[in-house]
Amino acid sequence: MMTNASTPYDHAALEQARRLGTSTLYEASGIATASVDPAIRTVWTGAAVAGAAYPLECAPGDNLAIHIAMERAPRGCVLVVSAAGFVAGYWGEVLTVAAQAAGVAGLVIDGGVRDIAALAARRFPVFARGISVRGTRKDSAPSVGLPMHLAGTPVAPGDLVVADDDGVIVIPAAHAAATLANGQARADKEAHMMAALAQGATTLDLLGLTQWRQA
């Protein structure tokens, strides 16, 4: 298996990204295009992943590019697959076993997957546009490991991908450190706000919206 040794983010950064979550990090990024189409969602509740993007493109109904990527993708990466929204079973239990053996952290695909019970049992994070029993052929690989767009969101190798029950975001690598820092500041501020709310403060007070309070 010709797998690269590592990804650009250390364990602490990825743990922080998972803990902060997609909603906080999206707001902290200030990057409108970081949010992936909300139709691409977790296929089992509670899945969460953070890692460096490894982008690839599949032709409609053809998953050859995924098999090629499994030999090239760095350990700890998240495979980000554009299949142009074509829903078929590009991914299932066999590829999940292969991915876990190769150290791939998760999958985001603008397309379909299958074997959902097995994916959930193996706790492999998968985010997809849909679920389909239809199999795929293996005839072409439009691109593997090159920049592309996932349902309109730009994705380059090494970008920070975070996905959870709220959705999927892709933060350009150059903005990842600042986004994590801003996200932590935002989370700390919200923690103080929730503590104040528990003590009787109101959101109108804390957000400076008292002009809307009924006289």
PEVEN-V589950 format. One record per helix or strand of 2 or more residues. SS is the DSSP state (hx for helix, st for strand). FROM is the first residue (numbers start at 1). LEN is the number of residues. Records with the same first field share a line. If there is no record, write none. Layout:
# PEVEN-V589950
SS: FROM-LEN  FROM-LEN
This chain:
# PEVEN-V589950
hx: 11-19  32-3  64-6  93-10  116-6  173-26  203-4  210-3
st: 41-2  49-9  78-5  106-8  125-7  143-2  148-3  153-3  160-5  167-5
